[in-house]
Amino acid sequence: MAARRTRRKKAAYRKKVQNRFSMFLVMLALLMVLAAVYVSSIKLQDRLDALEAQSALLQAQIDAEKERAEEIELLRKRSQTKEYYEEIAKEKLGLVNADEIVFKAE
C-alpha cells in the first residue's frame, strides 16, 4: 500500500511538473508571437509615416498646380480683352492711340 501511495505521489508530482513545463512553453510561444507582432507594427508605423509624408508632398503639388491652372485661366480670359491687346501693343510694339501725346526723354 505504501508503494502505491508513493507511485501516486510520484505520478502526481510528474503531472504537476509537466503542467508547469507545458504552461512555460505556451507562455514562451505567446511571448514570441507578441514580439513578432510588435516588430511588425513598428515597421508598419514607419511605412505609414513615410506614406503620409509623401501624401502631404503630393497634396502640396496638387494645390500648387490648381493655383497655376487658375492663373492660366485668368490670363486666358484677360488675353481676350481689348485692354490686353492695347497694353501689349504699347509695351512690345511702342504703339499709341491717336488721341495720346508721346513724350520722349533725351
Helices and strands as residue ranges (DSSP letters): H 2-78, H 82-88, I 89-93
